[in-house]
């Protein structure tokens, strides 16, 4: 049975937009959002002609790739993002796009999300990287996010340590690692080659240790492609993986796969986050923080391997993205000796 809302850009109509937004829309034009945007979902900009108070919006739909949709289904990524915008977005202290409409069909895994077009913001680029100032801005913002939802028992969120996540990571790594070794051998240090066969079996205990209390609301996909830079603030998008987890998960993902290792080390960006957390009243041992950061960074190698080794990246920019996140993850893990955990 078809869903009762548009499930791809071609299904948008002026009448549906008018009814949904509550403003008369005479006509509209669908434009590509940005090259490489939307690996798991399809993202477009919709230019509107009518009586609405804004000139454009961003529409998000399921990915046209069956392989990518299967990944989203495994982790309930579409359902999670719709749930976040419906019930949680207004409870966290970080800028997110205004949500104009969100709907999800659990029986088909179809969804549609209409959001504010952050045209005055500059979108980050994980391939190009970011300045030290912007990196610190992101770190400060996620520290505020984490402290605003610390031990968030009042929110209807799934723990990152769940059976679907565990089984999906194991299966995804086992499928992706041979492809990564074949396509990206130049990025893989010797310690990672020796540890590759142990990674999948280690995933359950890595998840368990990473998600032991204390936990917070985690975005779980903090990378530059999901960050918009505005005047004195950032906005975070792509809430498809929102969950509860260690705060170190968001930090480790950003630092190991979006920021050059030399910058992380030279400016002690990991220590900068820890001080930001303490400044917001969160106090737990630095030894716990350091241990969980290493555990989280190692666990997140799963992300890099699955993206680089199993997903349909679609274009040349997607291939460059795979090299960036995979190379950054492997180099960071090698430098901190994280493969010794295996």
C-alpha positions in Angstrom: 0.0 0.0 0.0 1.5 3.4 -1.0 2.3 5.9 1.8 -0.1 8.8 2.2 2.6 11.4 1.7 5.3 12.0 -1.0 8.1 9.6 -0.8 10.4 11.1 -3.4 10.9 14.6 -4.9 8.9 13.7 -8.1 5.8 13.1 -5.9 5.7 16.6 -4.5 2.7 18.7 -5.7 1.7 22.4 -5.1 -1.6 21.2 -3.5 0.1 18.9 -1.1 2.7 21.5 -0.1 -0.1 24.1 0.4 -2.2 21.8 2.5 0.8 20.7 4.6 2.4 24.1 5.2 -0.8 26.0 5.6 0.2 28.5 3.0 -0.9 28.8 -0.6 1.9 27.5 -2.9 1.4 28.4 -6.6 4.4 26.7 -8.0 7.8 25.2 -6.8 11.1 24.1 -8.2 13.1 21.2 -6.9 16.9 21.6 -6.9 19.8 19.3 -5.9 20.9 20.3 -2.4 24.7 19.6 -2.6 26.9 17.0 -4.1 27.3 14.0 -1.8 24.5 15.2 0.5 22.3 12.4 1.8 24.0 9.0 1.7 21.2 7.4 3.7 18.5 9.8 2.7 17.7 11.9 -0.4 17.9 15.6 0.3 16.7 18.4 -2.1 16.0 22.1 -1.9 12.5 23.2 -2.8 12.1 26.8 -4.1 8.6 28.0 -3.4 6.4 30.5 -5.2 3.4 31.5 -3.2 2.2 33.3 -0.1 4.4 31.4 2.4 6.7 33.5 4.6 9.9 31.7 3.5 11.2 31.4 0.0 12.5 27.8 0.2 12.7 24.7 2.3 14.7 21.5 2.4 12.9 18.2 1.8 14.3 14.9 2.9 13.1 11.5 1.6 14.3 7.8 1.8 17.4 7.0 -0.3 16.8 5.8 -3.8 19.5 3.2 -3.3 18.0 -0.1 -2.1 21.3 -1.0 -0.3 21.3 2.3 1.6 17.6 2.0 2.5 18.3 -1.5 3.9 21.0 0.0 6.2 18.5 2.7 7.3 15.8 0.0 8.0 18.2 -2.1 10.1 18.9 0.7 12.5 15.4 2.4 12.3 17.2 5.6 11.1 14.2 7.1 9.4 11.9 6.5 12.4 14.5 7.9 14.8 14.9 11.2 12.9 11.2 11.7 12.6 10.8 11.0 16.3 13.6 13.5 17.1 12.0 16.4 15.2 8.6 15.6 16.6 9.4 15.3 20.3 13.0 16.0 21.2 14.4 18.9 19.1 13.0 21.6 21.2 14.5 20.1 24.4 18.2 20.2 23.5 20.5 23.2 23.6 21.9 23.1 20.1 20.5 24.7 16.9 18.6 22.4 14.6 16.6 23.3 11.5 13.0 24.3 12.2 10.7 21.4 11.2 7.7 22.2 9.1 6.4 18.7 8.6 7.5 15.2 9.5 5.8 11.9 8.8 6.9 8.2 8.8 5.2 5.0 7.6 6.5 2.2 9.7 5.0 -0.5 7.4 7.0 0.8 4.3 9.8 2.6 6.0 8.9 5.7 3.9 9.2 9.2 5.4 9.1 12.8 4.4 10.7 15.7 6.3 10.3 19.4 5.5 12.8 21.6 7.2 14.1 25.1 7.4 16.5 26.0 4.6 19.6 27.3 6.3 20.6 29.3 3.3 22.5 31.9 5.4 24.6 29.2 6.9 27.7 27.6 5.4 27.6 23.8 5.2 30.7 21.9 6.4 32.7 19.7 4.1 34.3 16.5 5.5 36.6 16.2 2.6 37.9 19.7 2.8 38.1 19.8 6.6 37.6 22.8 8.8 39.6 25.5 10.6 40.7 25.2 14.2 38.2 27.8 15.2 35.3 25.9 13.6 36.5 22.7 15.2 36.4 24.3 18.6 33.0 25.7 17.9 31.7 22.3 17.1 33.3 20.8 20.2 31.8 23.5 22.5 28.4 23.0 20.9 28.3 19.2 21.3 29.5 19.6 24.9 26.4 21.8 25.5 24.2 19.3 23.7 25.5 16.5 26.0 25.1 18.4 29.2 21.6 19.5 28.3 20.5 15.9 28.0 22.8 14.1 30.6 21.4 10.8 31.8 18.3 11.5 29.6 15.9 8.9 31.1 12.9 11.3 30.4 13.5 11.0 26.6 12.2 8.2 24.5 15.6 7.2 23.1 17.1 3.8 22.3 20.5 3.0 23.7 23.3 2.7 21.1 24.0 -0.7 22.7 21.1 -2.6 21.2 20.8 -5.9 19.4 20.2 -4.3 16.0 23.2 -2.1 16.3 25.4 -4.9 17.6 24.4 -7.4 14.9 24.4 -4.8 12.1 27.9 -3.6 13.0 29.3 -7.2 13.1 27.7 -8.1 9.8 28.6 -4.8 8.2 32.2 -5.0 9.3 32.6 -8.6 8.1 31.1 -7.6 4.7 33.0 -4.3 4.4 36.5 -5.1 5.6 37.6 -7.3 2.7 36.4 -4.6 0.3 38.2 -1.9 2.3 41.4 -4.0 2.3 41.1 -4.4 -1.5 40.3 -0.8 -2.3 42.1 1.2 0.4 45.2 -0.9 1.3 47.4 2.2 1.3 45.5 3.6 4.2 45.7 0.6 6.5 48.5 0.5 9.0 50.1 -2.8 9.9 48.5 -2.8 13.4 45.0 -2.5 11.8 45.7 -5.3 9.4 46.7 -7.6 12.3 43.6 -6.5 14.2 41.1 -6.7 11.4 40.0 -10.3 12.0 39.3 -9.5 15.7 37.3 -6.4 15.2 33.9 -7.9 14.6 34.0 -10.3 17.6 35.1 -7.3 19.8 32.2 -5.1 18.9 29.8 -6.4 21.6 32.1 -5.6 24.5 33.2 -2.3 22.9 29.5 -1.3 22.7 28.9 -2.5 26.3 31.8 -0.5 27.7 31.0 2.6 25.6 27.4 2.7 26.7 27.8 2.0 30.4 26.7 5.0 32.6 27.0 7.9 32.6 25.4 8.4 29.2 23.8 11.3 27.4 21.8 12.1 24.3 24.2 11.4 21.4 23.8 12.7 17.9 25.9 9.7 16.8 26.8 11.2 13.4 28.8 14.3 14.2 30.8 14.9 11.0 31.4 18.1 9.0 28.8 17.2 6.3 26.2 17.4 9.1 27.3 20.8 10.4 26.1 24.2 9.3 28.1 27.3 10.3 26.2 30.5 11.0 27.0 33.8 12.6 28.3 32.7 16.0 26.5 29.4 16.1 26.3 26.0 14.4 23.3 24.0 13.4 23.4 20.2 13.5 21.4 18.2 11.0 20.9 14.5 10.2 19.4 13.1 13.4 18.9 9.6 12.0 21.2 7.9 14.6 20.1 9.8 17.7 20.4 7.6 20.8 21.8 7.4 24.3 25.5 6.7 24.5 28.8 7.9 26.0 29.5 11.6 25.2 32.9 10.3 24.0 31.1 8.7 21.0 30.2 12.0 19.3 33.6 13.5 20.2 35.6 10.6 18.9 33.6 10.4 15.7 34.2 14.0 15.0 37.9 14.1 15.9 39.0 10.9 14.3 37.0 11.1 11.1 36.5 14.9 10.4 39.6 16.6 11.8 43.2 16.0 10.7 45.1 14.0 13.3 47.9 16.6 13.5 45.4 19.3 14.5 43.8 17.2 17.2 47.2 16.5 18.8 48.7 19.9 18.3 45.8 21.7 20.0 44.7 19.0 22.4 41.1 19.1 21.1 40.2 16.1 23.2 41.3 17.9 26.3 39.4 21.0 25.2 36.1 19.0 25.1 36.8 17.6 28.6 37.3 21.1 30.0 34.1 22.3 28.3 32.2 19.4 29.9 33.5 20.3 33.3 32.7 23.9 32.7 29.0 22.9 32.3 29.0 21.1 35.6 29.8 17.5 34.5 32.4 15.9 36.7 33.7 12.4 36.2 37.2 11.0 36.2 39.6 11.9 33.4 40.8 8.3 33.4 37.3 7.2 32.6 37.0 9.8 29.8 40.4 8.7 28.3 39.5 5.1 28.3 36.0 5.5 26.8 37.4 7.8 24.2 39.7 5.1 23.0 37.0 2.5 23.2 34.6 4.7 21.2 37.1 5.6 18.6 37.9 1.9 18.0 34.2 1.0 17.9 33.6 3.8 15.3 36.0 2.1 12.9 32.9 0.0 12.1 31.3 3.2 10.7 34.2 4.0 8.4 34.4 0.4 7.2 30.7 0.1 6.5 30.5 3.4 4.7 33.7 2.8 2.7 33.1 -0.9 2.1 29.4 -1.5 1.7 27.4 1.7 0.9 26.6 3.0 -2.6 28.6 6.3 -2.3 27.2 7.4 -5.7 29.8 9.8 -7.0 33.4 10.9 -7.0 32.9 13.1 -3.9 31.5 10.1 -2.1 34.7 8.2 -2.8 36.8 11.0 -1.5 34.6 11.1 1.6 35.3 7.4 2.1 39.1 7.9 2.0 38.8 10.9 4.4 36.9 9.1 7.1 38.6 5.8 6.8 42.1 7.3 6.6 41.4 9.5 9.6 40.0 6.8 11.7 42.8 4.3 11.0 45.6 6.9 11.6 44.0 8.1 14.8 43.6 4.6 16.2 47.2 3.7 15.3 48.6 6.8 17.0 46.7 6.2 20.3 47.5 2.5 20.3 43.8 1.6 20.3 44.3 -1.7 18.4 46.0 -3.0 21.5 42.6 -3.2 23.1 41.8 -6.1 20.8 
